[in-house]
Amino acid sequence: MKKSYKIDVDCANCANKMEEAAKNTAGVKDCVVNFMALKMNVEFEDGADPKAVMQDVLKNCKKVEDDCEIFL
Ligand SMILES: [Zn+2]
């Protein structure tokens, strides 16, 4: 399952950090962050609950970049 989320982040470097943090979150199969469009496309593992997984993704992204936001 794939879902797209609107994000807020200040630069391409931090967008990359968010992408890495999301990829390292349990339940996430793959993640691509598009800084120009301020969008995060997340592919979830089979059976993962996107709502629960995205709470962890947000937490992990805030760890690497506290000035970012994901609009869930
Ligand atoms: Zn930055």
N, CA, C, O and the ligand as a Tripos MOL2 file, in Angstrom:
@<TRIPOS>MOLECULE
protein
  289   287    73     0     0
PROTEIN
NO_CHARGES

@<TRIPOS>ATOM
      1 N           0.8440   -1.1940    0.0000 N.3       1 MET1
      2 CA          0.0000    0.0000    0.0000 C.3       1 MET1
      3 C           0.8830    1.2490    0.0000 C.2       1 MET1
      4 O           1.8840    1.3150    0.7130 O.2       1 MET1
      5 N           0.4970    2.2280   -0.8050 N.am      2 LYS2
      6 CA          1.2610    3.4790   -0.8670 C.3       2 LYS2
      7 C           0.3750    4.6410   -0.4880 C.2       2 LYS2
      8 O          -0.8010    4.6970   -0.8480 O.2       2 LYS2
      9 N           0.9670    5.5780    0.2550 N.am      3 LYS3
     10 CA          0.2290    6.7870    0.5970 C.3       3 LYS3
     11 C           1.1480    7.9970    0.4620 C.2       3 LYS3
     12 O           2.3710    7.8970    0.5710 O.2       3 LYS3
     13 N           0.5140    9.1400    0.2210 N.am      4 SER4
     14 CA          1.2630   10.3720    0.0330 C.3       4 SER4
     15 C           0.8720   11.3620    1.1330 C.2       4 SER4
     16 O          -0.3080   11.5090    1.4520 O.2       4 SER4
     17 N           1.8650   12.0330    1.7060 N.am      5 TYR5
     18 CA          1.6190   12.9810    2.7960 C.3       5 TYR5
     19 C           2.2820   14.3100    2.4840 C.2       5 TYR5
     20 O           3.3600   14.3630    1.8910 O.2       5 TYR5
     21 N           1.6170   15.3810    2.8940 N.am      6 LYS6
     22 CA          2.2000   16.7060    2.7580 C.3       6 LYS6
     23 C           3.1560   16.9110    3.9300 C.2       6 LYS6
     24 O           2.8450   16.5510    5.0650 O.2       6 LYS6
     25 N           4.3210   17.4910    3.6450 N.am      7 ILE7
     26 CA          5.2970   17.7170    4.7070 C.3       7 ILE7
     27 C           5.7280   19.1760    4.7230 C.2       7 ILE7
     28 O           5.4630   19.9310    3.7880 O.2       7 ILE7
     29 N           6.3920   19.5500    5.7950 N.am      8 ASP8
     30 CA          7.0140   20.8650    5.8560 C.3       8 ASP8
     31 C           8.4360   20.6680    6.3730 C.2       8 ASP8
     32 O           8.6460   20.0790    7.4330 O.2       8 ASP8
     33 N           9.4060   21.1640    5.6130 N.am      9 VAL9
     34 CA         10.8090   21.0260    5.9930 C.3       9 VAL9
     35 C          11.5700   22.1560    5.3130 C.2       9 VAL9
     36 O          11.1710   22.6320    4.2510 O.2       9 VAL9
     37 N          12.6920   22.5910    5.9440 N.am     10 ASP10
     38 CA         13.3120   23.8340    5.4730 C.3      10 ASP10
     39 C          14.2790   23.6880    4.2970 C.2      10 ASP10
     40 O          14.5000   24.6600    3.5740 O.2      10 ASP10
     41 N          14.8560   22.5210    4.0850 N.am     11 CYS11
     42 CA         15.8120   22.4020    2.9910 C.3      11 CYS11
     43 C          15.9210   20.9620    2.4970 C.2      11 CYS11
     44 O          15.4400   20.0340    3.1480 O.2      11 CYS11
     45 N          16.5530   20.7880    1.3490 N.am     12 ALA12
     46 CA         16.6660   19.4750    0.7240 C.3      12 ALA12
     47 C          17.4620   18.5130    1.5930 C.2      12 ALA12
     48 O          17.1880   17.3130    1.6120 O.2      12 ALA12
     49 N          18.4460   19.0400    2.3110 N.am     13 ASN13
     50 CA         19.2550   18.2070    3.1890 C.3      13 ASN13
     51 C          18.4090   17.5810    4.3010 C.2      13 ASN13
     52 O          18.5250   16.3890    4.5850 O.2      13 ASN13
     53 N          17.5730   18.3860    4.9140 N.am     14 CYS14
     54 CA         16.6930   17.8690    5.9710 C.3      14 CYS14
     55 C          15.6470   16.9260    5.3790 C.2      14 CYS14
     56 O          15.2410   15.9620    6.0280 O.2      14 CYS14
     57 N          15.2160   17.1990    4.1660 N.am     15 ALA15
     58 CA         14.2640   16.3080    3.4960 C.3      15 ALA15
     59 C          14.8820   14.9240    3.3290 C.2      15 ALA15
     60 O          14.2060   13.9090    3.5000 O.2      15 ALA15
     61 N          16.1810   14.8880    2.9900 N.am     16 ASN16
     62 CA         16.8840   13.6060    2.8700 C.3      16 ASN16
     63 C          16.9560   12.8870    4.2070 C.2      16 ASN16
     64 O          16.8220   11.6650    4.2790 O.2      16 ASN16
     65 N          17.1720   13.6690    5.2750 N.am     17 LYS17
     66 CA         17.2380   13.0710    6.6130 C.3      17 LYS17
     67 C          15.8900   12.4530    6.9800 C.2      17 LYS17
     68 O          15.8260   11.3750    7.5720 O.2      17 LYS17
     69 N          14.8190   13.1520    6.6200 N.am     18 MET18
     70 CA         13.4760   12.6280    6.8910 C.3      18 MET18
     71 C          13.2470   11.3290    6.1270 C.2      18 MET18
     72 O          12.6770   10.3710    6.6500 O.2      18 MET18
     73 N          13.7030   11.3180    4.8800 N.am     19 GLU19
     74 CA         13.5260   10.1260    4.0440 C.3      19 GLU19
     75 C          14.2270    8.9210    4.6740 C.2      19 GLU19
     76 O          13.6630    7.8300    4.7500 O.2      19 GLU19
     77 N          15.4720    9.1370    5.1250 N.am     20 GLU20
     78 CA         16.2280    8.0550    5.7590 C.3      20 GLU20
     79 C          15.5430    7.5840    7.0390 C.2      20 GLU20
     80 O          15.4330    6.3830    7.2860 O.2      20 GLU20
     81 N          15.0840    8.5400    7.8530 N.am     21 ALA21
     82 CA         14.4270    8.1920    9.1110 C.3      21 ALA21
     83 C          13.1590    7.3830    8.8460 C.2      21 ALA21
     84 O          12.8640    6.4230    9.5580 O.2      21 ALA21
     85 N          12.4190    7.7780    7.8210 N.am     22 ALA22
     86 CA         11.1780    7.0610    7.4850 C.3      22 ALA22
     87 C          11.4900    5.6480    7.0130 C.2      22 ALA22
     88 O          10.8160    4.6890    7.3900 O.2      22 ALA22
     89 N          12.5210    5.5360    6.1840 N.am     23 LYS23
     90 CA         12.9060    4.2200    5.6620 C.3      23 LYS23
     91 C          13.3020    3.2720    6.7690 C.2      23 LYS23
     92 O          13.1050    2.0620    6.6540 O.2      23 LYS23
     93 N          13.8610    3.8130    7.8480 N.am     24 ASN24
     94 CA         14.3250    2.9920    8.9610 C.3      24 ASN24
     95 C          13.2310    2.7220    9.9920 C.2      24 ASN24
     96 O          13.5060    2.1620   11.0530 O.2      24 ASN24
     97 N          12.0100    3.1110    9.6930 N.am     25 THR25
     98 CA         10.8950    2.8830   10.6140 C.3      25 THR25
     99 C          10.2230    1.5510   10.2980 C.2      25 THR25
    100 O           9.9640    1.2330    9.1370 O.2      25 THR25
    101 N           9.9450    0.7790   11.3460 N.am     26 ALA26
    102 CA          9.2830   -0.5150   11.1570 C.3      26 ALA26
    103 C           7.9360   -0.3180   10.4690 C.2      26 ALA26
    104 O           7.1630    0.5690   10.8320 O.2      26 ALA26
    105 N           7.6670   -1.1580    9.4720 N.am     27 GLY27
    106 CA          6.3950   -1.0760    8.7500 C.3      27 GLY27
    107 C           6.5100   -0.3190    7.4460 C.2      27 GLY27
    108 O           5.6110   -0.3740    6.6080 O.2      27 GLY27
    109 N           7.6270    0.3970    7.2690 N.am     28 VAL28
    110 CA          7.8450    1.1450    6.0300 C.3      28 VAL28
    111 C           8.7190    0.3150    5.0890 C.2      28 VAL28
    112 O           9.8310   -0.0850    5.4320 O.2      28 VAL28
    113 N           8.1870    0.0720    3.9050 N.am     29 LYS29
    114 CA          8.9330   -0.6900    2.9100 C.3      29 LYS29
    115 C           9.8580    0.2510    2.1460 C.2      29 LYS29
    116 O          11.0310   -0.0510    1.9230 O.2      29 LYS29
    117 N           9.3140    1.3840    1.7550 N.am     30 ASP30
    118 CA         10.1190    2.3650    1.0310 C.3      30 ASP30
    119 C           9.5200    3.7520    1.2270 C.2      30 ASP30
    120 O           8.3340    3.9020    1.5200 O.2      30 ASP30
    121 N          10.3690    4.7570    1.0590 N.am     31 CYS31
    122 CA          9.9070    6.1300    1.2320 C.3      31 CYS31
    123 C          10.6910    7.0420    0.2960 C.2      31 CYS31
    124 O          11.9090    6.9230    0.1600 O.2      31 CYS31
    125 N           9.9720    7.9430   -0.3380 N.am     32 VAL32
    126 CA         10.6140    8.9480   -1.1810 C.3      32 VAL32
    127 C          10.0780   10.3140   -0.7640 C.2      32 VAL32
    128 O           8.8690   10.5380   -0.7290 O.2      32 VAL32
    129 N          11.0090   11.2270   -0.4470 N.am     33 VAL33
    130 CA         10.6050   12.5880   -0.1090 C.3      33 VAL33
    131 C          10.9380   13.5040   -1.2800 C.2      33 VAL33
    132 O          12.0640   13.5190   -1.7780 O.2      33 VAL33
    133 N           9.9550   14.2540   -1.7010 N.am     34 ASN34
    134 CA         10.1440   15.2290   -2.7680 C.3      34 ASN34
    135 C          10.1450   16.6180   -2.1440 C.2      34 ASN34
    136 O           9.0960   17.1470   -1.7770 O.2      34 ASN34
    137 N          11.3470   17.2070   -2.0270 N.am     35 PHE35
    138 CA         11.4640   18.5120   -1.3590 C.3      35 PHE35
    139 C          10.7690   19.6200   -2.1510 C.2      35 PHE35
    140 O          10.1210   20.4860   -1.5630 O.2      35 PHE35
    141 N          10.8980   19.6000   -3.4770 N.am     36 MET36
    142 CA         10.2810   20.6420   -4.3040 C.3      36 MET36
    143 C           8.7630   20.6720   -4.1160 C.2      36 MET36
    144 O           8.1540   21.7400   -4.0390 O.2      36 MET36
    145 N           8.1660   19.4840   -4.0450 N.am     37 ALA37
    146 CA          6.7090   19.3910   -3.9140 C.3      37 ALA37
    147 C           6.2660   19.3440   -2.4500 C.2      37 ALA37
    148 O           5.0720   19.4060   -2.1550 O.2      37 ALA37
    149 N           7.2510   19.2330   -1.5230 N.am     38 LEU38
    150 CA          6.9660   19.0500   -0.1000 C.3      38 LEU38
    151 C           5.9930   17.9030    0.1220 C.2      38 LEU38
    152 O           4.9590   18.0390    0.7740 O.2      38 LEU38
    153 N           6.3730   16.7680   -0.4520 N.am     39 LYS39
    154 CA          5.5500   15.5680   -0.3150 C.3      39 LYS39
    155 C           6.4070   14.3860    0.0790 C.2      39 LYS39
    156 O           7.5740   14.2760   -0.2980 O.2      39 LYS39
    157 N           5.7910   13.5020    0.8520 N.am     40 MET40
    158 CA          6.4360   12.2580    1.2430 C.3      40 MET40
    159 C           5.5690   11.1120    0.7510 C.2      40 MET40
    160 O           4.3980   11.0040    1.1150 O.2      40 MET40
    161 N           6.1540   10.2540   -0.0830 N.am     41 ASN41
    162 CA          5.4360    9.0760   -0.5500 C.3      41 ASN41
    163 C           5.9560    7.8740    0.2060 C.2      41 ASN41
    164 O           7.1480    7.5680    0.1720 O.2      41 ASN41
    165 N           5.0500    7.1950    0.8880 N.am     42 VAL42
    166 CA          5.4370    6.0660    1.7270 C.3      42 VAL42
    167 C           4.7930    4.7890    1.2040 C.2      42 VAL42
    168 O           3.5950    4.7420    0.9260 O.2      42 VAL42
    169 N           5.6210    3.7530    1.0780 N.am     43 GLU43
    170 CA          5.1040    2.4330    0.7560 C.3      43 GLU43
    171 C           5.1820    1.5970    2.0290 C.2      43 GLU43
    172 O           6.2420    1.4780    2.6430 O.2      43 GLU43
    173 N           4.0560    1.0260    2.4110 N.am     44 PHE44
    174 CA          3.9900    0.2760    3.6680 C.3      44 PHE44
    175 C           4.1850   -1.2200    3.4290 C.2      44 PHE44
    176 O           3.8590   -1.7490    2.3660 O.2      44 PHE44
    177 N           4.7300   -1.8860    4.4560 N.am     45 GLU45
    178 CA          4.8400   -3.3460    4.4230 C.3      45 GLU45
    179 C           3.4340   -3.9350    4.4190 C.2      45 GLU45
    180 O           2.4880   -3.3150    4.9050 O.2      45 GLU45
    181 N           3.3080   -5.1350    3.8660 N.am     46 ASP46
    182 CA          2.0230   -5.8250    3.8860 C.3      46 ASP46
    183 C           1.5530   -6.0040    5.3320 C.2      46 ASP46
    184 O           2.3250   -6.4380    6.1860 O.2      46 ASP46
    185 N           0.3130   -5.6780    5.6020 N.am     47 GLY47
    186 CA         -0.2510   -5.8750    6.9390 C.3      47 GLY47
    187 C           0.0470   -4.7420    7.9060 C.2      47 GLY47
    188 O          -0.4510   -4.7530    9.0320 O.2      47 GLY47
    189 N           0.8400   -3.7740    7.5020 N.am     48 ALA48
    190 CA          1.1480   -2.6480    8.3930 C.3      48 ALA48
    191 C          -0.0530   -1.7050    8.4520 C.2      48 ALA48
    192 O          -0.8010   -1.5580    7.4850 O.2      48 ALA48
    193 N          -0.2130   -1.0730    9.6140 N.am     49 ASP49
    194 CA         -1.2870   -0.0990    9.7880 C.3      49 ASP49
    195 C          -0.7090    1.2940    9.5160 C.2      49 ASP49
    196 O           0.0380    1.8270   10.3360 O.2      49 ASP49
    197 N          -1.0530    1.8790    8.3720 N.am     50 PRO50
    198 CA         -0.4370    3.1670    7.9930 C.3      50 PRO50
    199 C          -0.5440    4.2280    9.0730 C.2      50 PRO50
    200 O           0.3990    4.9910    9.2820 O.2      50 PRO50
    201 N          -1.6850    4.2880    9.7690 N.am     51 LYS51
    202 CA         -1.8600    5.3290   10.7970 C.3      51 LYS51
    203 C          -0.8540    5.1650   11.9240 C.2      51 LYS51
    204 O          -0.2350    6.1360   12.3610 O.2      51 LYS51
    205 N          -0.6940    3.9220   12.3970 N.am     52 ALA52
    206 CA          0.2360    3.6570   13.4920 C.3      52 ALA52
    207 C           1.6750    3.8500   13.0230 C.2      52 ALA52
    208 O           2.4960    4.4340   13.7310 O.2      52 ALA52
    209 N           1.9710    3.3550   11.8280 N.am     53 VAL53
    210 CA          3.3340    3.4650   11.2990 C.3      53 VAL53
    211 C           3.7160    4.9350   11.1330 C.2      53 VAL53
    212 O           4.8450    5.3210   11.4350 O.2      53 VAL53
    213 N           2.7820    5.7540   10.6540 N.am     54 MET54
    214 CA          3.1120    7.1610   10.4120 C.3      54 MET54
    215 C           3.3630    7.9310   11.7110 C.2      54 MET54
    216 O           4.0990    8.9180   11.7100 O.2      54 MET54
    217 N           2.7630    7.4900   12.8100 N.am     55 GLN55
    218 CA          3.0770    8.1150   14.1050 C.3      55 GLN55
    219 C           4.5550    7.9020   14.4330 C.2      55 GLN55
    220 O           5.2350    8.8030   14.9240 O.2      55 GLN55
    221 N           5.0400    6.6760   14.1460 N.am     56 ASP56
    222 CA          6.4540    6.3690   14.3940 C.3      56 ASP56
    223 C           7.3560    7.1050   13.4130 C.2      56 ASP56
    224 O           8.4320    7.5780   13.7770 O.2      56 ASP56
    225 N           6.9010    7.1970   12.1580 N.am     57 VAL57
    226 CA          7.6820    7.9220   11.1460 C.3      57 VAL57
    227 C           7.8530    9.3760   11.5910 C.2      57 VAL57
    228 O           8.9480    9.9320   11.5120 O.2      57 VAL57
    229 N           6.7730    9.9780   12.0530 N.am     58 LEU58
    230 CA          6.8280   11.3730   12.4960 C.3      58 LEU58
    231 C           7.8000   11.5210   13.6690 C.2      58 LEU58
    232 O           8.6130   12.4440   13.7080 O.2      58 LEU58
    233 N           7.6970   10.5840   14.6300 N.am     59 LYS59
    234 CA          8.5760   10.6020   15.8000 C.3      59 LYS59
    235 C          10.0460   10.5140   15.3610 C.2      59 LYS59
    236 O          10.8920   11.2790   15.8260 O.2      59 LYS59
    237 N          10.3280    9.5720   14.4620 N.am     60 ASN60
    238 CA         11.7080    9.3630   14.0160 C.3      60 ASN60
    239 C          12.2250   10.5430   13.1940 C.2      60 ASN60
    240 O          13.4020   10.8960   13.2750 O.2      60 ASN60
    241 N          11.3520   11.1420   12.4140 N.am     61 CYS61
    242 CA         11.7660   12.3170   11.6350 C.3      61 CYS61
    243 C          12.0880   13.4840   12.5660 C.2      61 CYS61
    244 O          13.0420   14.2260   12.3320 O.2      61 CYS61
    245 N          11.2890   13.6420   13.6200 N.am     62 LYS62
    246 CA         11.5370   14.7370   14.5710 C.3      62 LYS62
    247 C          12.8550   14.5440   15.3120 C.2      62 LYS62
    248 O          13.4870   15.5100   15.7400 O.2      62 LYS62
    249 N          13.2610   13.2790   15.4580 N.am     63 LYS63
    250 CA         14.5270   12.9940   16.1250 C.3      63 LYS63
    251 C          15.7050   13.5280   15.3140 C.2      63 LYS63
    252 O          16.6600   14.0640   15.8770 O.2      63 LYS63
    253 N          15.6350   13.3800   13.9880 N.am     64 VAL64
    254 CA         16.7430   13.8080   13.1410 C.3      64 VAL64
    255 C          16.6120   15.2670   12.7270 C.2      64 VAL64
    256 O          17.6020   15.9070   12.3750 O.2      64 VAL64
    257 N          15.3900   15.7950   12.7700 N.am     65 GLU65
    258 CA         15.1560   17.1760   12.3340 C.3      65 GLU65
    259 C          13.9270   17.6950   13.0800 C.2      65 GLU65
    260 O          12.7980   17.4620   12.6490 O.2      65 GLU65
    261 N          14.1460   18.4160   14.2270 N.am     66 ASP66
    262 CA         12.9660   18.7890   15.0330 C.3      66 ASP66
    263 C          12.1130   19.8620   14.3690 C.2      66 ASP66
    264 O          10.9930   20.1340   14.8020 O.2      66 ASP66
    265 N          12.6470   20.4650   13.3240 N.am     67 ASP67
    266 CA         11.8960   21.5360   12.6730 C.3      67 ASP67
    267 C          11.0880   21.0540   11.4640 C.2      67 ASP67
    268 O          10.7470   21.8490   10.5880 O.2      67 ASP67
    269 N          10.7870   19.7660   11.4170 N.am     68 CYS68
    270 CA         10.0190   19.2600   10.2760 C.3      68 CYS68
    271 C           8.6060   18.9120   10.7030 C.2      68 CYS68
    272 O           8.3210   18.7720   11.8930 O.2      68 CYS68
    273 N           7.7380   18.7750    9.7380 N.am     69 GLU69
    274 CA          6.3600   18.3930   10.0430 C.3      69 GLU69
    275 C           5.8360   17.4690    8.9490 C.2      69 GLU69
    276 O           6.1640   17.6160    7.7720 O.2      69 GLU69
    277 N           5.0130   16.5150    9.3720 N.am     70 ILE70
    278 CA          4.2920   15.6810    8.4080 C.3      70 ILE70
    279 C           2.8240   15.8680    8.7260 C.2      70 ILE70
    280 O           2.4070   15.6670    9.8660 O.2      70 ILE70
    281 N           2.0440   16.2460    7.7450 N.am     71 PHE71
    282 CA          0.6250   16.4810    7.9780 C.3      71 PHE71
    283 C          -0.1430   15.1880    7.8090 C.2      71 PHE71
    284 O          -0.4350   14.7580    6.6930 O.2      71 PHE71
    285 N          -0.4690   14.5710    8.9470 N.am     72 LEU72
    286 CA         -1.1090   13.2580    8.9350 C.3      72 LEU72
    287 C          -2.6260   13.3960    8.9900 C.2      72 LEU72
    288 O          -3.3380   12.3910    8.9890 O.2      72 LEU72
    289 ZN         17.5180   22.0340    6.7700 Zn       73 ZN73
@<TRIPOS>BOND
     1     1     2 1
     2     2     3 1
     3     3     4 2
     4     3     5 am
     5     5     6 1
     6     6     7 1
     7     7     8 2
     8     7     9 am
     9     9    10 1
    10    10    11 1
    11    11    12 2
    12    11    13 am
    13    13    14 1
    14    14    15 1
    15    15    16 2
    16    15    17 am
    17    17    18 1
    18    18    19 1
    19    19    20 2
    20    19    21 am
    21    21    22 1
    22    22    23 1
    23    23    24 2
    24    23    25 am
    25    25    26 1
    26    26    27 1
    27    27    28 2
    28    27    29 am
    29    29    30 1
    30    30    31 1
    31    31    32 2
    32    31    33 am
    33    33    34 1
    34    34    35 1
    35    35    36 2
    36    35    37 am
    37    37    38 1
    38    38    39 1
    39    39    40 2
    40    39    41 am
    41    41    42 1
    42    42    43 1
    43    43    44 2
    44    43    45 am
    45    45    46 1
    46    46    47 1
    47    47    48 2
    48    47    49 am
    49    49    50 1
    50    50    51 1
    51    51    52 2
    52    51    53 am
    53    53    54 1
    54    54    55 1
    55    55    56 2
    56    55    57 am
    57    57    58 1
    58    58    59 1
    59    59    60 2
    60    59    61 am
    61    61    62 1
    62    62    63 1
    63    63    64 2
    64    63    65 am
    65    65    66 1
    66    66    67 1
    67    67    68 2
    68    67    69 am
    69    69    70 1
    70    70    71 1
    71    71    72 2
    72    71    73 am
    73    73    74 1
    74    74    75 1
    75    75    76 2
    76    75    77 am
    77    77    78 1
    78    78    79 1
    79    79    80 2
    80    79    81 am
    81    81    82 1
    82    82    83 1
    83    83    84 2
    84    83    85 am
    85    85    86 1
    86    86    87 1
    87    87    88 2
    88    87    89 am
    89    89    90 1
    90    90    91 1
    91    91    92 2
    92    91    93 am
    93    93    94 1
    94    94    95 1
    95    95    96 2
    96    95    97 am
    97    97    98 1
    98    98    99 1
    99    99   100 2
   100    99   101 am
   101   101   102 1
   102   102   103 1
   103   103   104 2
   104   103   105 am
   105   105   106 1
   106   106   107 1
   107   107   108 2
   108   107   109 am
   109   109   110 1
   110   110   111 1
   111   111   112 2
   112   111   113 am
   113   113   114 1
   114   114   115 1
   115   115   116 2
   116   115   117 am
   117   117   118 1
   118   118   119 1
   119   119   120 2
   120   119   121 am
   121   121   122 1
   122   122   123 1
   123   123   124 2
   124   123   125 am
   125   125   126 1
   126   126   127 1
   127   127   128 2
   128   127   129 am
   129   129   130 1
   130   130   131 1
   131   131   132 2
   132   131   133 am
   133   133   134 1
   134   134   135 1
   135   135   136 2
   136   135   137 am
   137   137   138 1
   138   138   139 1
   139   139   140 2
   140   139   141 am
   141   141   142 1
   142   142   143 1
   143   143   144 2
   144   143   145 am
   145   145   146 1
   146   146   147 1
   147   147   148 2
   148   147   149 am
   149   149   150 1
   150   150   151 1
   151   151   152 2
   152   151   153 am
   153   153   154 1
   154   154   155 1
   155   155   156 2
   156   155   157 am
   157   157   158 1
   158   158   159 1
   159   159   160 2
   160   159   161 am
   161   161   162 1
   162   162   163 1
   163   163   164 2
   164   163   165 am
   165   165   166 1
   166   166   167 1
   167   167   168 2
   168   167   169 am
   169   169   170 1
   170   170   171 1
   171   171   172 2
   172   171   173 am
   173   173   174 1
   174   174   175 1
   175   175   176 2
   176   175   177 am
   177   177   178 1
   178   178   179 1
   179   179   180 2
   180   179   181 am
   181   181   182 1
   182   182   183 1
   183   183   184 2
   184   183   185 am
   185   185   186 1
   186   186   187 1
   187   187   188 2
   188   187   189 am
   189   189   190 1
   190   190   191 1
   191   191   192 2
   192   191   193 am
   193   193   194 1
   194   194   195 1
   195   195   196 2
   196   195   197 am
   197   197   198 1
   198   198   199 1
   199   199   200 2
   200   199   201 am
   201   201   202 1
   202   202   203 1
   203   203   204 2
   204   203   205 am
   205   205   206 1
   206   206   207 1
   207   207   208 2
   208   207   209 am
   209   209   210 1
   210   210   211 1
   211   211   212 2
   212   211   213 am
   213   213   214 1
   214   214   215 1
   215   215   216 2
   216   215   217 am
   217   217   218 1
   218   218   219 1
   219   219   220 2
   220   219   221 am
   221   221   222 1
   222   222   223 1
   223   223   224 2
   224   223   225 am
   225   225   226 1
   226   226   227 1
   227   227   228 2
   228   227   229 am
   229   229   230 1
   230   230   231 1
   231   231   232 2
   232   231   233 am
   233   233   234 1
   234   234   235 1
   235   235   236 2
   236   235   237 am
   237   237   238 1
   238   238   239 1
   239   239   240 2
   240   239   241 am
   241   241   242 1
   242   242   243 1
   243   243   244 2
   244   243   245 am
   245   245   246 1
   246   246   247 1
   247   247   248 2
   248   247   249 am
   249   249   250 1
   250   250   251 1
   251   251   252 2
   252   251   253 am
   253   253   254 1
   254   254   255 1
   255   255   256 2
   256   255   257 am
   257   257   258 1
   258   258   259 1
   259   259   260 2
   260   259   261 am
   261   261   262 1
   262   262   263 1
   263   263   264 2
   264   263   265 am
   265   265   266 1
   266   266   267 1
   267   267   268 2
   268   267   269 am
   269   269   270 1
   270   270   271 1
   271   271   272 2
   272   271   273 am
   273   273   274 1
   274   274   275 1
   275   275   276 2
   276   275   277 am
   277   277   278 1
   278   278   279 1
   279   279   280 2
   280   279   281 am
   281   281   282 1
   282   282   283 1
   283   283   284 2
   284   283   285 am
   285   285   286 1
   286   286   287 1
   287   287   288 2
@<TRIPOS>SUBSTRUCTURE
     1 MET1         2 RESIDUE 1 A MET
     2 LYS2         6 RESIDUE 1 A LYS
     3 LYS3        10 RESIDUE 1 A LYS
     4 SER4        14 RESIDUE 1 A SER
     5 TYR5        18 RESIDUE 1 A TYR
     6 LYS6        22 RESIDUE 1 A LYS
     7 ILE7        26 RESIDUE 1 A ILE
     8 ASP8        30 RESIDUE 1 A ASP
     9 VAL9        34 RESIDUE 1 A VAL
    10 ASP10       38 RESIDUE 1 A ASP
    11 CYS11       42 RESIDUE 1 A CYS
    12 ALA12       46 RESIDUE 1 A ALA
    13 ASN13       50 RESIDUE 1 A ASN
    14 CYS14       54 RESIDUE 1 A CYS
    15 ALA15       58 RESIDUE 1 A ALA
    16 ASN16       62 RESIDUE 1 A ASN
    17 LYS17       66 RESIDUE 1 A LYS
    18 MET18       70 RESIDUE 1 A MET
    19 GLU19       74 RESIDUE 1 A GLU
    20 GLU20       78 RESIDUE 1 A GLU
    21 ALA21       82 RESIDUE 1 A ALA
    22 ALA22       86 RESIDUE 1 A ALA
    23 LYS23       90 RESIDUE 1 A LYS
    24 ASN24       94 RESIDUE 1 A ASN
    25 THR25       98 RESIDUE 1 A THR
    26 ALA26      102 RESIDUE 1 A ALA
    27 GLY27      106 RESIDUE 1 A GLY
    28 VAL28      110 RESIDUE 1 A VAL
    29 LYS29      114 RESIDUE 1 A LYS
    30 ASP30      118 RESIDUE 1 A ASP
    31 CYS31      122 RESIDUE 1 A CYS
    32 VAL32      126 RESIDUE 1 A VAL
    33 VAL33      130 RESIDUE 1 A VAL
    34 ASN34      134 RESIDUE 1 A ASN
    35 PHE35      138 RESIDUE 1 A PHE
    36 MET36      142 RESIDUE 1 A MET
    37 ALA37      146 RESIDUE 1 A ALA
    38 LEU38      150 RESIDUE 1 A LEU
    39 LYS39      154 RESIDUE 1 A LYS
    40 MET40      158 RESIDUE 1 A MET
    41 ASN41      162 RESIDUE 1 A ASN
    42 VAL42      166 RESIDUE 1 A VAL
    43 GLU43      170 RESIDUE 1 A GLU
    44 PHE44      174 RESIDUE 1 A PHE
    45 GLU45      178 RESIDUE 1 A GLU
    46 ASP46      182 RESIDUE 1 A ASP
    47 GLY47      186 RESIDUE 1 A GLY
    48 ALA48      190 RESIDUE 1 A ALA
    49 ASP49      194 RESIDUE 1 A ASP
    50 PRO50      198 RESIDUE 1 A PRO
    51 LYS51      202 RESIDUE 1 A LYS
    52 ALA52      206 RESIDUE 1 A ALA
    53 VAL53      210 RESIDUE 1 A VAL
    54 MET54      214 RESIDUE 1 A MET
    55 GLN55      218 RESIDUE 1 A GLN
    56 ASP56      222 RESIDUE 1 A ASP
    57 VAL57      226 RESIDUE 1 A VAL
    58 LEU58      230 RESIDUE 1 A LEU
    59 LYS59      234 RESIDUE 1 A LYS
    60 ASN60      238 RESIDUE 1 A ASN
    61 CYS61      242 RESIDUE 1 A CYS
    62 LYS62      246 RESIDUE 1 A LYS
    63 LYS63      250 RESIDUE 1 A LYS
    64 VAL64      254 RESIDUE 1 A VAL
    65 GLU65      258 RESIDUE 1 A GLU
    66 ASP66      262 RESIDUE 1 A ASP
    67 ASP67      266 RESIDUE 1 A ASP
    68 CYS68      270 RESIDUE 1 A CYS
    69 GLU69      274 RESIDUE 1 A GLU
    70 ILE70      278 RESIDUE 1 A ILE
    71 PHE71      282 RESIDUE 1 A PHE
    72 LEU72      286 RESIDUE 1 A LEU
    73 ZN73       289 GROUP 0 **** ****
